[in-house]
Amino acid sequence: MLNGYHYTGPLPLGSVVAHNCGAAGLFSRNEEADVILRAVERDDVYVLTVSIRGVEHTLTGPVSSMGRRSIGQSLLVLLRTEQGLPAHNEWGTMVGVRPTKLLHKYIDQYGSLEDATRHIRDEFSVSLEKLDILSRIGQYQRPFLESHSNKDISLYCGIPFCETRCIYCSFPYGLYQEYQRQSEFIAALLEDIDDVRQICESYNLYTNTLYMGGGTPTILNNEDFHRVLTRLSALIPKGHEFTVEAGRPDSITTEKIQSMQACHVNRISINPQTMDDTILRRIGRGHSAQDIDDMYRYVKKYTDFAVNMDFIAGLPGQNIKHMVHNMDYICHNLPENVTIHTLAIKRGSPLYDLNMQHDVPDESVVKHMVQYAKERLEQAGYVPYYLYRQQYMRGQLENIGYTLPGKACEYNIQIMEERQTIMSMGPGGSSKWMKAPAFRQKKQHMPKDVDVYTDTLKALLAKRHALCKSFWEVV
């Protein structure tokens, strides 16, 4: 395998190079990279020289978006071939994070789902299997994406802390119990939430969905969790989709469940990642499989919450028997939603930094696990309803959310397809203002550093007000 790449040249082409190198499993590195890429522009033509362990290859294309795409596709094929991989995998030369977003764009452009999938097949050499998944998801999603007013919005609130760090996680945040400014953070977050409420009232906005994610939102103590949840509940009509990521059972208390009920939360995530205790310890989770089951049974007995459960294919030490066990549990209990993630090895994660990649199962094993999960879930009555991809995923696969009929999480659809305005509260969140038919974005990214977020909140809120004014006062 190749150890990484280093690129110099025009920035627009550099972005394409980064995406395709990432799709081939290569990280950027400044020293001793196996792949050296140098690009220049000559007479409106890009010339990209690719040196792989001293052997040079030249790729060319016009200085245009299509030219950059063509070079990127050729580069991906070259890098896969040099690593002894098939030139094309099931996704062909498609490297984008949101394949279904492109599908919806093509449905608008070409007039039908059939024509849209045909263009994707022809342009990216996507396999019939992946086209079928795209088509089914696109058809399911379409009613959620049509007939929105520009004043229909979704909201996100992020709590960027956990109590332990999973080995595959690259979040730049520390552990909550070690953070010295907890009270200041909570005060800033409450001010942020109140500011969004003021914006919603000023512009007569209508909140369809609200998602409280992280990190682990339930890491907050009972009192702070209740305070934050109470403020959030004022932003959304009772009965609308209100989700809380309660992913770790070791962070849940009876009081927090009661707070969620009192504040009209109606969806939660309980995220095992695996139901094998040995692997749970290996990846740094602070709970057991029994803890997951106990929490699930408590929630189903005492609440009306819809439940999503996340699993990861490709964890260190994992094999097909583990996925069989995971799916046995799901098909017996039938939570409303299940998300099957493919492991992505991210720079900055302990899995990457400690060079533990050799413990990760082979691509063929991961593909087998993902395919097995798909077949078991569909046999149990689940349908795929959203999909996204990440760089550095095993086998260049994908993450797929499955739902029982009529139980989909609309927020997941809206955040992936980027056709509705989503305003974000908390550190590290991104607000995106969207307007049909072009769906071009105005954006604001909150600082990931919690101290910077807290200390500069006044200026951040002023910028958000200016963006809201420029968007809604001309709508």
Phi, psi and omega per residue, in radians:
M1 nan 2.720 -3.140
L2 -1.540 2.487 -2.975
N3 -1.549 -0.155 -3.138
G4 2.691 -3.130 -3.101
Y5 -2.435 2.784 3.031
H6 -2.402 2.257 -3.059
Y7 -2.109 2.429 2.921
T8 -2.329 2.440 3.135
G9 2.578 -2.940 -3.088
P10 -1.012 2.410 -3.079
L11 -1.080 -0.768 -3.122
P12 -1.009 -0.698 3.092
L13 -1.270 -0.566 3.136
G14 -1.035 -0.640 3.099
S15 -1.106 -0.726 3.113
V16 -1.154 -0.730 3.101
V17 -1.031 -0.786 -3.113
A18 -1.070 -0.771 -3.134
H19 -1.093 -0.748 -3.071
N20 -1.350 -0.600 3.031
C21 -1.132 -0.720 3.076
G22 -1.063 -0.715 3.116
A23 -1.114 -0.468 3.091
A24 -1.545 0.062 3.073
G25 1.532 0.279 -3.086
L26 -1.783 2.329 3.021
F27 -1.652 2.642 3.039
S28 -1.254 2.398 3.060
R29 -2.611 2.585 -3.052
N30 -1.526 -0.423 -3.047
E31 -2.190 2.489 3.005
E32 0.958 0.613 3.078
A33 -1.317 2.456 3.093
D34 -1.213 -0.484 -3.075
V35 -2.035 2.045 3.099
I36 -1.940 2.166 -3.114
L37 -2.085 2.241 3.101
R38 -2.258 2.255 -3.101
A39 -2.187 2.553 3.031
V40 -2.423 2.823 3.010
E41 -1.855 2.239 3.105
R42 -2.347 2.010 3.077
D43 0.920 0.879 3.112
D44 1.102 0.466 3.083
V45 -2.257 2.313 2.981
Y46 -1.384 2.349 2.994
V47 -2.103 1.952 -3.112
L48 -1.901 2.037 3.074
T49 -1.677 2.165 -3.104
V50 -1.998 1.965 3.106
S51 -1.814 2.029 -3.119
I52 -1.969 1.808 -3.076
R53 0.904 0.743 3.044
G54 1.581 -0.163 3.120
V55 -1.703 2.162 -3.023
E56 -1.658 2.524 3.036
H57 -2.327 2.599 -3.133
T58 -2.146 2.262 3.091
L59 -2.108 2.437 -3.117
T60 -2.354 2.746 3.077
G61 -3.053 2.764 -3.121
P62 -1.129 2.685 3.099
V63 -1.339 1.477 -3.123
S64 -2.821 2.953 3.125
S65 -1.100 -0.690 3.117
M66 -1.202 -0.608 3.082
G67 -1.135 -0.741 3.109
R68 -1.123 -0.719 3.117
R69 -1.064 -0.763 -3.120
S70 -1.083 -0.761 3.110
I71 -1.110 -0.758 3.133
G72 -1.053 -0.731 3.130
Q73 -1.123 -0.740 3.112
S74 -1.146 -0.658 3.125
L75 -1.119 -0.768 -3.139
L76 -1.065 -0.781 3.110
V77 -1.056 -0.756 3.139
L78 -1.074 -0.817 -3.085
L79 -1.175 -0.688 3.096
R80 -1.129 -0.765 -3.130
T81 -1.092 -0.742 -3.124
E82 -1.136 -0.365 3.136
Q83 -1.718 0.184 3.103
G84 1.322 0.317 3.121
L85 -1.721 2.772 3.045
P86 -1.007 2.496 -3.112
A87 -1.006 -0.639 3.123
H88 -2.206 2.323 2.957
N89 -1.723 -2.929 -3.040
E90 -1.103 -0.468 3.126
W91 -1.567 0.077 3.113
G92 1.039 -2.247 3.141
T93 -1.826 0.302 3.096
M94 -1.414 2.154 -3.084
V95 -2.106 -0.020 -3.084
G96 -1.172 2.675 3.138
V97 -1.246 -0.541 -3.010
R98 -2.091 1.352 3.133
P99 -1.051 -0.615 -3.110
T100 -1.251 -0.442 3.046
K101 -1.104 -0.745 3.076
L102 -1.127 -0.679 3.118
L103 -1.019 -0.817 -3.128
H104 -1.149 -0.646 3.060
K105 -1.048 -0.754 -3.131
Y106 -1.253 -0.556 3.034
I107 -1.066 -0.780 3.089
D108 -1.078 -0.729 -3.029
Q109 -1.307 -0.716 -3.013
Y110 -1.842 -0.148 2.945
G111 1.667 -0.194 -3.138
S112 -2.706 2.761 3.087
L113 -1.118 -0.688 -3.117
E114 -1.110 -0.787 3.135
D115 -1.166 -0.638 3.135
A116 -1.101 -0.823 -3.129
T117 -1.174 -0.576 3.103
R118 -1.112 -0.743 3.129
H119 -1.145 -0.678 3.105
I120 -1.119 -0.729 3.101
R121 -1.058 -0.807 -3.066
D122 -1.227 -0.624 -3.059
E123 -1.435 -0.542 -2.984
F124 -2.147 -0.004 -3.134
S125 0.996 0.682 3.114
V126 -1.281 2.460 -3.078
S127 -1.210 2.800 3.114
L128 -1.101 -0.595 3.120
E129 -1.101 -0.825 -3.140
K130 -1.229 -0.604 3.067
L131 -1.088 -0.638 3.109
D132 -1.132 -0.773 3.098
I133 -1.071 -0.828 3.120
L134 -1.003 -0.800 -3.095
S135 -1.091 -0.773 -3.127
R136 -1.151 -0.729 3.126
I137 -1.179 -0.776 3.130
G138 -1.025 -0.736 3.126
Q139 -1.125 -0.706 3.119
Y140 -1.140 -0.704 -3.040
Q141 -1.318 -0.472 -2.914
R142 -0.913 -0.763 3.128
P143 -1.081 -0.479 3.131
F144 -1.302 -0.313 -3.002
L145 -1.835 -0.079 -3.085
E146 -1.783 2.687 2.983
S147 1.081 0.631 3.040
H148 -1.575 2.395 2.947
S149 -1.320 2.684 3.071
N150 -1.178 -0.155 3.103
K151 -1.798 0.095 2.933
D152 -1.467 2.236 -3.071
I153 -2.354 2.890 2.878
S154 -2.108 2.793 -3.092
L155 -2.252 2.579 3.092
Y156 -2.286 2.383 3.032
C157 -2.196 2.136 -3.064
G158 -1.880 2.302 3.027
I159 -1.958 1.758 -2.892
P160 -1.529 0.774 -3.116
F161 -2.370 2.690 2.956
C162 -2.360 2.989 3.105
E163 -1.613 -0.499 3.016
T164 -2.323 2.904 -3.131
R165 -2.024 2.138 3.094
C166 -1.248 2.614 -3.024
I167 -1.215 -0.339 -3.137
Y168 -1.642 0.023 -3.015
C169 -1.603 2.332 3.113
S170 -1.951 0.247 3.117
F171 -0.985 2.409 -3.068
P172 -1.478 0.188 -3.033
Y173 -1.638 2.729 3.083
G174 -1.505 -3.017 3.106
L175 -1.492 2.454 -2.988
Y176 -1.112 -0.676 -3.096
Q177 -1.155 -0.297 3.127
E178 -1.694 -0.095 -3.073
Y179 -1.420 2.232 -2.986
Q180 -1.541 -0.144 -3.058
R181 -2.094 0.759 -3.075
Q182 -1.059 -0.802 -3.087
S183 -1.135 -0.649 3.102
E184 -1.180 -0.673 3.100
F185 -1.090 -0.806 -3.135
I186 -1.086 -0.738 3.124
A187 -1.075 -0.741 3.121
A188 -1.135 -0.734 -3.132
L189 -1.110 -0.729 3.111
L190 -1.103 -0.674 3.079
E191 -1.122 -0.705 3.100
D192 -1.057 -0.812 -3.141
I193 -1.096 -0.782 3.132
D194 -1.090 -0.599 3.115
D195 -1.149 -0.714 3.087
V196 -1.125 -0.656 3.093
R197 -1.070 -0.731 3.108
Q198 -1.074 -0.735 3.122
I199 -1.097 -0.777 -3.141
C200 -1.053 -0.703 3.139
E201 -1.254 -0.687 -3.091
S202 -1.129 -0.662 -3.060
Y203 -1.852 0.169 3.090
N204 0.965 0.891 -3.109
L205 -1.503 2.726 -3.067
Y206 -2.159 1.993 -3.064
T207 -1.531 2.024 3.099
N208 -1.412 -0.799 -3.071
T209 -2.463 2.662 3.067
L210 -2.373 2.315 -3.080
Y211 -2.237 2.133 3.073
M212 -1.816 1.908 -3.040
G213 -2.183 -2.891 -3.100
G214 -2.931 -2.582 0.225
G215 0.922 -2.739 -3.133
T216 -2.277 1.698 -3.109
P217 -0.999 -0.571 -3.100
T218 -1.342 0.118 3.038
I219 -1.246 -0.381 3.124
L220 -1.108 2.636 3.082
N221 -1.192 2.901 -3.026
N222 -0.954 -0.785 -3.080
E223 -1.166 -0.852 -3.127
D224 -1.137 -0.690 3.108
F225 -1.037 -0.769 -3.133
H226 -1.148 -0.707 3.137
R227 -1.098 -0.815 -3.130
V228 -1.132 -0.779 -3.102
L229 -1.120 -0.674 3.124
T230 -1.094 -0.762 3.106
R231 -1.120 -0.727 -3.138
L232 -1.109 -0.662 -3.076
S233 -1.096 -0.381 3.104
A234 -1.292 -0.173 -3.080
L235 -1.598 -0.151 -2.986
I236 -2.431 2.381 3.107
P237 -1.070 2.521 3.097
K238 -1.026 2.350 3.140
G239 1.688 -0.296 3.060
H240 -1.347 2.828 -3.032
E241 -1.135 2.043 -3.126
F242 -2.285 1.918 -3.022
T243 -1.945 2.452 2.999
V244 -2.208 2.236 3.011
E245 -1.322 1.855 3.089
A246 -1.933 0.903 -2.854
G247 -1.124 -0.510 -3.032
R248 -1.964 2.051 -3.123
P249 -1.099 -0.412 3.120
D250 -1.240 -0.155 3.117
S251 -1.842 0.044 -3.048
I252 -1.739 2.418 3.014
T253 -2.214 2.842 3.063
T254 -1.019 -0.673 -3.137
E255 -1.089 -0.676 3.136
K256 -1.192 -0.674 3.076
I257 -1.114 -0.713 3.104
Q258 -1.139 -0.648 3.076
S259 -1.100 -0.745 3.124
M260 -1.096 -0.707 3.098
Q261 -1.124 -0.766 -3.108
A262 -1.136 -0.506 -3.101
C263 -1.700 0.214 2.997
H264 1.199 0.477 2.936
V265 -1.119 2.416 3.135
N266 -2.242 0.034 3.085
R267 -2.481 2.454 3.009
I268 -2.394 2.770 2.995
S269 -1.887 2.270 2.976
I270 -2.058 1.979 -2.896
N271 -1.972 1.617 3.131
P272 -1.149 -0.701 -2.932
Q273 1.234 -0.672 3.018
T274 -2.810 2.713 3.066
M275 -1.810 0.387 3.115
D276 -1.869 2.113 -3.048
D277 -1.138 -0.641 3.137
T278 -1.091 -0.784 3.129
I279 -1.202 -0.656 3.093
L280 -1.001 -0.775 3.107
R281 -1.143 -0.713 -3.098
R282 -1.092 -0.653 -3.078
I283 -1.563 -0.026 3.019
G284 1.631 0.296 3.085
R285 -1.362 2.587 -3.097
G286 -1.753 0.476 -3.095
H287 -2.521 2.946 3.105
S288 -1.903 2.974 3.055
A289 -1.101 -0.621 3.110
Q290 -1.119 -0.653 3.083
D291 -1.047 -0.717 3.102
I292 -1.067 -0.848 -3.107
D293 -1.109 -0.722 3.122
D294 -1.065 -0.762 -3.136
M295 -1.153 -0.776 -3.134
Y296 -1.037 -0.792 -3.106
R297 -1.168 -0.643 3.101
Y298 -1.115 -0.822 -3.125
V299 -1.064 -0.754 -3.118
K300 -1.233 -0.468 3.141
K301 -1.408 -0.664 -2.960
Y302 -1.948 -0.061 -3.122
T303 -2.360 3.000 3.037
D304 -1.871 0.330 -3.089
F305 -1.106 2.373 2.818
A306 -1.314 2.523 -3.032
V307 -2.147 2.310 2.925
N308 -1.841 2.486 3.052
M309 -2.231 2.280 -3.134
D310 -1.745 2.448 2.997
F311 -2.329 2.656 3.138
I312 -2.075 2.300 3.019
A313 -1.742 2.197 3.118
G314 1.986 0.192 3.140
L315 -1.178 2.647 3.129
P316 -0.959 2.270 3.116
G317 1.427 0.037 -3.066
Q318 -1.491 2.576 3.025
N319 -2.454 -3.114 -3.030
I320 -1.078 -0.546 3.136
K321 -1.072 -0.609 3.116
H322 -1.151 -0.710 3.121
M323 -1.194 -0.620 3.053
V324 -1.023 -0.781 3.127
H325 -1.100 -0.762 3.107
N326 -1.017 -0.822 -3.083
M327 -1.257 -0.531 3.019
D328 -1.030 -0.756 -3.141
Y329 -1.116 -0.812 -3.109
I330 -1.107 -0.827 -3.054
C331 -1.224 -0.332 3.039
H332 -1.423 -0.666 -3.025
N333 -1.711 -0.465 3.064
L334 0.941 1.037 2.937
P335 -1.072 2.731 -3.036
E336 -1.094 -0.657 -3.117
N337 -2.275 2.570 3.034
V338 -2.394 2.318 3.074
T339 -2.026 2.201 3.100
I340 -1.820 1.913 3.118
H341 -1.660 2.598 2.949
T342 -1.780 2.312 -3.107
L343 -0.986 2.266 2.995
A344 -1.981 2.166 3.131
I345 -1.496 1.904 -2.979
K346 -1.842 2.394 3.042
R347 -1.076 2.396 -3.102
G348 1.663 -0.167 3.076
S349 -1.539 2.649 3.061
P350 -0.988 -0.582 3.123
L351 -1.042 -0.663 3.106
Y352 -1.409 -0.846 -3.031
D353 -1.142 -0.575 -3.122
L354 -1.612 0.141 3.075
N355 0.941 0.889 -3.115
M356 -1.726 0.213 -3.065
Q357 -1.058 -0.438 -3.115
H358 -1.166 -0.293 3.112
D359 -1.483 -0.143 -3.083
V360 -1.426 2.383 -3.116
P361 -1.098 2.720 -3.136
D362 -1.070 2.683 -3.126
E363 -0.935 -0.725 -3.098
S364 -1.110 -0.613 3.111
V365 -1.201 -0.734 3.133
V366 -1.105 -0.765 3.108
K367 -1.053 -0.702 3.109
H368 -1.077 -0.757 3.133
M369 -1.098 -0.785 -3.123
V370 -1.116 -0.754 3.136
Q371 -1.155 -0.703 3.120
Y372 -1.091 -0.790 3.129
A373 -1.046 -0.765 3.120
K374 -1.000 -0.840 -3.088
E375 -1.139 -0.756 -3.136
R376 -1.148 -0.751 -3.115
L377 -1.137 -0.747 -3.139
E378 -1.182 -0.613 3.054
Q379 -1.110 -0.534 -3.130
A380 -1.472 -0.029 3.075
G381 1.832 0.048 3.105
Y382 -1.413 2.646 3.047
V383 -2.209 2.555 3.095
P384 -1.274 2.382 -3.097
Y385 -2.297 -0.254 2.953
Y386 -2.667 2.781 -3.017
L387 -2.659 2.452 2.949
Y388 -2.634 2.846 -3.109
R389 -2.155 2.829 3.076
Q390 -2.357 2.732 2.997
Q391 -1.202 2.711 3.057
Y392 1.144 0.405 3.074
M393 -1.353 2.526 3.062
R394 -1.060 2.252 3.069
G395 1.191 0.243 -3.082
Q396 0.866 0.770 -3.075
L397 -1.542 -2.359 -3.020
E398 -2.838 2.892 2.957
N399 -1.836 2.301 -3.117
I400 -2.227 2.284 3.008
G401 -1.650 2.294 3.112
Y402 -1.979 2.607 -3.136
T403 -2.430 2.597 2.882
L404 -1.237 2.633 -3.067
P405 -0.934 2.270 3.099
G406 1.379 0.129 -3.053
K407 -2.053 0.286 -3.061
A408 -1.115 2.591 3.006
C409 -1.497 1.883 -3.064
E410 -1.124 -0.602 -3.131
Y411 -0.990 -0.739 -3.141
N412 -1.044 -0.642 3.094
I413 -1.182 -0.804 -3.078
Q414 -1.165 -0.689 -3.110
I415 -1.213 -0.553 -3.134
M416 -1.382 -0.703 -3.001
E417 -1.566 -0.240 3.005
E418 0.940 0.945 3.076
R419 -2.132 0.065 3.113
Q420 -2.339 2.502 3.065
T421 -1.080 2.313 3.044
I422 -2.232 2.095 3.064
M423 -1.755 2.438 -3.008
S424 -2.015 2.482 3.057
M425 -2.124 2.494 3.118
G426 1.751 2.862 -3.109
P427 -1.117 2.497 3.020
G428 1.401 -0.040 -3.118
G429 -1.460 2.782 3.113
S430 -2.168 2.182 3.008
S431 -1.655 2.417 3.137
K432 -2.362 2.114 3.111
W433 -1.692 2.132 -3.006
M434 -2.139 2.445 3.106
K435 -2.446 2.289 3.082
A436 -1.217 2.731 0.059
P437 -1.633 -0.223 -3.039
A438 -1.394 -0.471 -3.118
F439 0.986 0.645 2.989
R440 -1.342 2.634 -2.929
Q441 -1.909 2.449 2.739
K442 -1.747 2.406 -3.014
K443 -2.271 2.635 2.904
Q444 -2.457 2.200 3.117
H445 -1.854 2.130 3.047
M446 -1.310 2.553 3.140
P447 -1.039 2.475 3.069
K448 -1.311 -0.541 3.124
D449 -1.236 2.080 -3.043
V450 -1.133 -0.653 3.101
D451 -1.106 -0.758 3.119
V452 -1.108 -0.746 3.092
Y453 -0.997 -0.861 -3.096
T454 -1.131 -0.755 -3.029
D455 -1.350 -0.385 -3.093
T456 -2.001 0.327 -3.015
L457 -1.036 -0.704 -3.111
K458 -0.987 -0.808 -3.135
A459 -1.174 -0.645 3.126
L460 -1.124 -0.715 3.134
L461 -1.207 -0.642 3.091
A462 -1.087 -0.716 3.103
K463 -1.124 -0.703 3.129
R464 -1.108 -0.712 3.103
H465 -1.080 -0.711 3.138
A466 -1.128 -0.712 3.115
L467 -1.161 -0.707 3.101
C468 -1.104 -0.731 3.138
K469 -1.099 -0.778 -3.116
S470 -1.178 -0.416 -3.116
F471 -1.567 -0.952 -2.989
W472 -1.482 -0.376 3.112
E473 -1.371 -0.156 3.070
V474 -1.995 0.014 3.120
V475 -1.264 nan nan
